[in-house]
């Protein structure tokens, strides 16, 4: 079936660009979008003409996060994990869903055996980070911002919990505690983003970077990627993520028990109130 939320482009020899094409929802992630994205990654990975994969997004924002209206049912059989309890009521079914469709897919994408480069413009909020952080290199437009405000909903942070690696432990805690957005410049400063470029130059810059990478021998690139990823694992990144998704789902279970839904219902109000009046600034 032709994908409806994802578009594949071939901007240069050896480069595949996969585009989130749901700008009317700011590229909110429905399960359909996630599994169409997975299928596009899988196709580009097995396509021998493709040496580098670029992830881009249509519209003013990279991604507004999970599409909460789309529900939590898999659109196909699990591809990332072996799960029991999918579709079960309560915390059991939701935990199984998140382990497969959120953490499972993201870990699979982090280990795509080809270099991956993301280009981000506008806002990337919470679940949006789950699409960005598994990529190898991130290029941001000057207007890009990154936030994970979900402690307002009574959970720890986005399900792909690599905050301490992306931001450093101290900055990670500040961002999670305040919910405030990180600017592109701040993201580059802490090493979360490789380059910040003018919005109009985002696509061209990213494609040129991809072409440069694609000019090197494939096997060397694959060995380099695996070596860096295994270094992260040696630091405990994968185990830390497994622990964080369990705590994240303890938060969901607590909300289910207290409010009958997976998110604290006061969360949206807390986020709205925090967005406007009092940004913390250096003085
Ligand atoms: Zn969750």
Boltz pocket constraint, residues with backbone or C-beta under 6 A from the ligand:
constraints:
  - pocket:
      binder: B
      contacts: [[A, 98], [A, 155], [A, 159], [A, 248], [A, 252]]
      max_distance: 6.0
